[in-house]
Amino acid sequence: MTARERGPLLTVWLILMLFSNAITVLIYSVLYVSPVGRSLLLPFVPAWMIPIFIFMGALNLVCVCFLFLWKKWAFFVLCASAAIALIINLDVGVGAFAFVGLAGAVLTYLVLRSKWNLFDNL
């Protein structure tokens, strides 16, 4: 068995993903439970969308943790999450900003692809 070395780029990218998803979950959660946050957020965003994004952000956190553990399936779940977010965002009329999550999945692929053979099969 060969030694698995994550490398600095992959490590930094995964840490960035951890922080960005954690901050997103935290912000959405606080805004959702706070009466002031709900009044600020909900006129622009449908109420049903926020719990879904909180769940998906938490799911992304779990997936990033499993990417640190070299699990391929976590990447596929991240891609599914990005696709679902894209569909929801397009449905509610977010516009071009809806593609940001998909860009994150593409960047994750670009960073992972040189190490893909080191990941455990499904």
Number of C-alpha atoms within 10 A of each C-alpha: 3 5 6 11 10 15 9 9 11 20 14 12 16 20 15 13 18 20 13 14 21 16 13 16 22 15 13 19 17 14 18 20 10 12 11 11 15 17 12 13 16 15 9 11 15 10 13 9 14 18 14 14 19 20 13 20 23 18 17 24 21 16 21 24 17 15 19 15 12 20 19 19 16 21 20 15 16 24 20 15 20 23 17 17 21 20 14 16 19 15 11 13 12 14 11 10 12 20 17 13 19 20 12 15 19 14 13 18 15 12 16 21 12 11 15 14 12 17 16 12 10 8
